[in-house]
Amino acid sequence: MSNNLFVGIDIGSSKNVSVFLDDAGQRIGKALSFANNYEGAESFMASLVQIAKPRLPITISIGFEATGIYDWQLKSFLFSHPLLTEFNPKLYQINPKQIRNFKKIYPDLSKTDNIDAFVIADNLRFGRLPQPVTVDYSYFALQRLTRHRFHLMESITAEKTRFLTNLFFKFSNYSKDAPFSNIFGKASSAVILEFCSPEQIASMPVEDLAAFIAEKGKNRFSAPINIAQELQAIIKLSYRLPDPLKESVNFILASSLGTIRMLESQVKAIDKTIERELKPIKHTLLSVDGLGPVLVAGIIAEIGDISRFHDHAALAKFAGLWWKQHQSGNFEAEETRLAKSGNKYLRYYLVEAANCLKIHNTIFKAYYAKKYAEVPKHQHKRALVLLARKLVRVIFSLLRSKKIYELPKTN
């Protein structure tokens, strides 16, 4: 007969609450409240050992919700504590959404830390759990860097959105019709910041404007006169900004662009650090044409030990790259939405990698084109996500086999 101990921990920033259940779902002792620090964790450990030792041999399962950084220290503490080596417990980091849904089978429960810890423990008892978590410090430093880069990129995107909002006040038609391929490029930025108003551009001799554009673009434009003419044409269509607003809007645009440049410089710096941290980790993902070290690092840092996943479908589900079926009777929906319930960092780096592969890898480029042509709407998003899903299969195979990527054989 199995002898199990299920331990649910509700983790908070300063205090944790744990509940112990046996195989029948009966509580063992009272709920234990302990501080979320080293001393509190030691007191929890003493209670856990006191409960477990008289029940040897025993299988211990410890579960807690994913709570960002708050659970990491306790997870690391439990994973490496010498008193737990003889019990070899399994640690489960459970999606809070799963706990909320599981709690619905108990309609009479209230919302307290004690109850939440009980629900987590009971969820462990019922099963249908994610893979047990491990603590691998070789990946953690890299993961902190790649996640920080993710947030930097989010900040750049948000700041660019704010910049374009304010740009509409100054040049209402600029972001839509500008003759520059990159609105945030040097020549375009100079046009936006160095002219106080659209009227200045419209009244400037076209030859002088062309010379200005050529200088700011470091003479990389083949026909700056054409750009100048097009720029003056769209400027004439823009609304005129009232004089009292000009100084404020120009200041905001300059400040916002400065923030973007600063964030971009931070990304360049962190990319170098990420490349350095990736080098000691053995892998073969860089053998795939189109994959660079930063994207590979973001993928590897989130996957960690590939043996945690029994197949590529499990890895895809971990990344949130799977689709829920919508079927009832004889009806089956033609469109199904991406689940997006997995690891958002891994999903981001996989999709970014797919975006590079569709440009730089002939095999993936052809697959993207095929999927793009299959449907009349959402072509790009659908094809890109399917390409990312295909990449998951390749990554799983390479990490498992430790072999170099080889192009598929053609008949």
Rosetta blueprint (number, residue, H / E / L):
1 M L
2 S L
3 N L
4 N E
5 L E
6 F E
7 V E
8 G E
9 I E
10 D E
11 I E
12 G L
13 S L
14 S L
15 K E
16 N E
17 V E
18 S E
19 V E
20 F E
21 L E
22 D L
23 D L
24 A L
25 G L
26 Q L
27 R E
28 I L
29 G L
30 K L
31 A L
32 L E
33 S E
34 F E
35 A E
36 N L
37 N L
38 Y H
39 E H
40 G H
41 A H
42 E H
43 S H
44 F H
45 M H
46 A H
47 S H
48 L H
49 V H
50 Q H
51 I H
52 A H
53 K H
54 P H
55 R H
56 L L
57 P L
58 I L
59 T E
60 I E
61 S E
62 I E
63 G E
64 F E
65 E E
66 A L
67 T L
68 G H
69 I H
70 Y H
71 D H
72 W H
73 Q H
74 L H
75 K H
76 S H
77 F H
78 L H
79 F H
80 S H
81 H L
82 P H
83 L H
84 L H
85 T L
86 E L
87 F L
88 N L
89 P L
90 K E
91 L E
92 Y E
93 Q E
94 I E
95 N L
96 P H
97 K H
98 Q H
99 I H
100 R H
101 N H
102 F H
103 K H
104 K L
105 I L
106 Y L
107 P L
108 D L
109 L L
110 S L
111 K L
112 T L
113 D H
114 N H
115 I H
116 D H
117 A H
118 F H
119 V H
120 I H
121 A H
122 D H
123 N H
124 L H
125 R H
126 F H
127 G L
128 R L
129 L L
130 P L
131 Q L
132 P L
133 V L
134 T L
135 V L
136 D L
137 Y H
138 S H
139 Y H
140 F H
141 A H
142 L H
143 Q H
144 R H
145 L H
146 T H
147 R H
148 H H
149 R H
150 F H
151 H H
152 L H
153 M H
154 E H
155 S H
156 I H
157 T H
158 A H
159 E H
160 K H
161 T H
162 R H
163 F H
164 L H
165 T H
166 N H
167 L H
168 F H
169 F H
170 K H
171 F L
172 S L
173 N L
174 Y H
175 S H
176 K H
177 D H
178 A L
179 P L
180 F L
181 S L
182 N L
183 I L
184 F L
185 G L
186 K H
187 A H
188 S H
189 S H
190 A H
191 V H
192 I H
193 L H
194 E H
195 F L
196 C L
197 S L
198 P H
199 E H
200 Q H
201 I H
202 A H
203 S H
204 M L
205 P L
206 V H
207 E H
208 D H
209 L H
210 A H
211 A H
212 F H
213 I H
214 A H
215 E H
216 K H
217 G L
218 K L
219 N L
220 R L
221 F L
222 S L
223 A L
224 P H
225 I H
226 N H
227 I H
228 A H
229 Q H
230 E H
231 L H
232 Q H
233 A H
234 I H
235 I H
236 K H
237 L H
238 S L
239 Y L
240 R L
241 L L
242 P L
243 D H
244 P H
245 L H
246 K H
247 E H
248 S H
249 V H
250 N H
251 F H
252 I H
253 L H
254 A H
255 S H
256 S H
257 L H
258 G H
259 T H
260 I H
261 R H
262 M H
263 L H
264 E H
265 S H
266 Q H
267 V H
268 K H
269 A H
270 I H
271 D H
272 K H
273 T H
274 I H
275 E H
276 R H
277 E H
278 L H
279 K L
280 P L
281 I L
282 K L
283 H L
284 T L
285 L H
286 L H
287 S H
288 V L
289 D L
290 G L
291 L L
292 G L
293 P H
294 V H
295 L H
296 V H
297 A H
298 G H
299 I H
300 I H
301 A H
302 E H
303 I H
304 G L
305 D L
306 I H
307 S H
308 R H
309 F L
310 H L
311 D L
312 H H
313 A H
314 A H
315 L H
316 A H
317 K H
318 F H
319 A H
320 G L
321 L L
322 W L
323 W E
324 K L
325 Q L
326 H L
327 Q E
328 S E
329 G L
330 N L
331 F E
332 E E
333 A L
334 E L
335 E L
336 T L
337 R L
338 L E
339 A L
340 K L
341 S L
342 G L
343 N L
344 K H
345 Y H
346 L H
347 R H
348 Y H
349 Y H
350 L H
351 V H
352 E H
353 A H
354 A H
355 N H
356 C H
357 L H
358 K H
359 I H
360 H H
361 N L
362 T H
363 I H
364 F H
365 K H
366 A H
367 Y H
368 Y H
369 A H
370 K H
371 K H
372 Y H
373 A L
374 E L
375 V L
376 P L
377 K L
378 H L
379 Q H
380 H H
381 K H
382 R H
383 A H
384 L H
385 V H
386 L H
387 L H
388 A H
389 R H
390 K H
391 L H
392 V H
393 R H
394 V H
395 I H
396 F H
397 S H
398 L H
399 L H
400 R H
401 S H
402 K L
403 K L
404 I L
405 Y L
406 E L
407 L L
408 P L
409 K L
410 T L
411 N L
